[in-house]
Amino acid sequence: MIKTGFKIMDSFLYIFRWLRPLVSPCGLLWLFLVIMGIYLLRSKKKYCGSLCLIAALLFSLAGGRPFPEYLMSTLEKPYQDIRLENLPKCDAIILLGGGQYSSKYSPFYIEFNEAGDRVLHAFEAMRQGKAENIVLSSGFNRIGVDQKNPWSDYLTNWISNWDIFKGNISSLGGRMNTHDEAQGVKELAQEKGWKKIMLVTSAYHMKRSAEIFRRMDLEVVEYPVDFYVVGIPQTPPYFTLIPESQGLKYSEIWFKEIIGNLLYKLY
């Protein structure tokens, strides 16, 4: 009797997990498209109904499961076997921006986002003595028309106050994109005489980033971090047509990286 009760409870929880996305904006929009498509088809408005159902299907592919996870895994899998302890010592560690932003309500005015792993892994590489120099990059807030307030300056202040590791800290200031970061590192490397750098960024972003930095005549040691799919246990349901924001995010990241690679090759 108790076992039967547990089985019923497990079944209920599974159904709840499967239907939970329906109460999100993505799920409600998908449901609206499906209902409207069926209604229009039944009303003999086949063209409009078909468009609604096709839109719902594309929505399912981009936000349902498991297709977005598969797309993300194609970006991450080439780097799944890289370990920090096996990487050589470099002249400098380059921490690409994207892991933090500023918040006036947080200690040191730093707020980490989902890519905050970049910061932690770069610091650990310094702590393990993989380089004597670290270069920080980030986005920025605008103060007035021409003045920038780089978030990496707050990160530098945090490192100094906590005494997290020993080494030389340089800041690229606020940068617009990866190409802008690479230009700044190239100038700094020429000034300091650096030849080999360790590039720290999210695994999905590594291929495009490494190619850009190699164009700057730098020897790049890749240290991919911040995995989203590969090596991360996934929670059920493992298959669903109902789109979720996380799936849409993975699809957006994949699309952005593929288009970015194409544009940089043309450039």
QUIUR-V925437 format. One record per backbone hydrogen bond with DSSP energy under -0.5 kcal/mol. CO is the residue of the C=O (numbers start at 0). NH is the residue of the N-H. If there is no record, write none. Layout:
BEGIN
co:nh
CO:NH
CO:NH
END
This chain:
BEGIN
co:nh
0:4
1:5
2:6
3:7
4:8
5:9
6:10
7:11
8:12
9:13
10:14
11:15
12:16
13:17
14:18
15:19
18:21
19:22
20:23
20:26
23:27
24:28
25:29
26:30
27:31
28:32
29:33
30:34
31:35
32:36
33:37
34:38
35:39
36:40
37:41
38:42
39:44
40:43
43:45
44:48
45:49
46:50
47:51
48:52
49:53
50:54
51:55
52:56
53:57
54:58
55:59
56:60
57:61
58:62
59:63
62:243
63:67
64:239
65:69
66:70
67:71
68:72
69:73
70:74
71:74
71:75
72:76
75:78
76:79
78:81
82:85
83:86
91:197
92:94
92:134
93:95
93:199
94:136
98:112
100:110
102:105
105:108
106:109
108:102
110:100
112:115
113:116
114:117
115:118
115:119
116:120
117:121
118:122
119:123
120:124
121:125
122:126
123:127
124:129
125:128
129:89
131:167
132:92
133:169
134:94
135:171
137:174
138:150
140:148
141:143
142:146
146:142
147:149
148:140
149:152
150:153
150:154
151:155
152:156
153:157
154:158
155:159
156:160
157:161
158:162
158:163
167:133
169:135
172:137
176:180
177:181
178:182
179:183
180:184
181:185
182:186
183:187
184:188
185:189
186:190
187:191
188:192
188:193
194:218
195:90
195:91
196:198
196:220
197:93
197:199
198:200
198:222
199:95
200:224
201:204
201:205
202:205
202:206
204:208
205:209
206:210
207:211
208:212
209:213
210:214
212:215
212:217
213:216
217:219
218:196
218:220
219:221
220:198
222:200
224:202
228:231
230:232
239:64
240:242
243:247
244:248
245:249
246:250
247:251
248:252
249:253
250:254
251:255
252:256
253:257
254:258
255:259
256:260
257:261
258:262
259:263
260:264
261:265
262:266
END
